[in-house]
Amino acid sequence: MDEAIDYWEKNHPDLIIIDPRMPDDGYRLIEKVVNESPNQKILLFFCNSNSYHQYLSRYPKDRFPHLDLSGYSDLDVLEETVEKIFNQE
């Protein structure tokens, strides 16, 4: 996670796409980013539908768009979701 935090602090990307279950605790990264930059755009993605449903209550969809990639064979849905995030401005 330290590598991800270092990258974020140096580059401040327009959008962070993160699996909260990433090694070294993606949730800690999300909390740090939200505390330091509350307007940062974050897209949570899950490759396991069980984890997706388990964590929906932790991060509300109105603040953190979610993407359940389990069962998808292409990433068109990712592109559509990212476009929606940027069109909300």
N, C-alpha and C positions, 0 to 999 in steps of 0.2 A: 504494500500500500504506500510506503514511503516514496517509491518511484512515481506512482500516480499523483501523489500530492505535489511532489517536486515539479512534475510536468505541468500540473494545473497552475501552480504558483508562478511559474516562469512564462507560461503561454496564454493563460486565460482564454481558452477556446470558447467559441460562440455556443457550443453545445457539448455536453458530456453525455456519452452513451455508456451506460455501466450496468453490469450484472451485479446486483447487490450481494450476491453470494460469491463474488470473486475471492480468490485466496487473499489472506490477510485482512479480511473483513471490509467488504465494500460499503457496509453501512457506516463505518467510521469515516470513510472518505466522504460519503454523502453528507453526513452531519457536519463535518468540517467545512465543506464547500458552502453549505446552506448558511452556516453561522457567519462565515466571512464574506459571503457574496450572495445575499438572499435572492437576487434577481437572476442568478445563473440558471440557464436552461439545462435541465437534466432529463434524460430519457432512460427509464429503467427497462431493462429487457431480461426476460427469463427464458431459458431453454427447457425448463421442466415445469409442466403445468401445475404440479403439486406445490412447488415453491412459489409460483406466481400467485396462487390463491391464498397461500399461507401469509404472504407479506402485503397483500392489498391494504389491510387495515393500518399497517405501519406508515405507509406513504400514500396519501389520498391522490386519486387520479387527477383532480383539478389542479394540483400543484406539481405532481410528478407523473407525466404521461407514462403509461405502462405498455409494454409490448410482450405478448406471450408468443415466443417463436417456436414453441414445441409444435411439431406437426407441419411446419412450413418448410418447403424445399427450395424456395427462392426468397430473395430479400426485397421484393417489390413492396411488401407491407412495411418494411423499414423505411424505404424511401418516402412512401405516402405519409407515414407518421411524422417524419422529420419535416416534410413540407407543411403539414398542419401546424406543427410547433412554431415555425417561423412565420406562418401566415396569421397567427394570432396577435402579432404585434400591432 
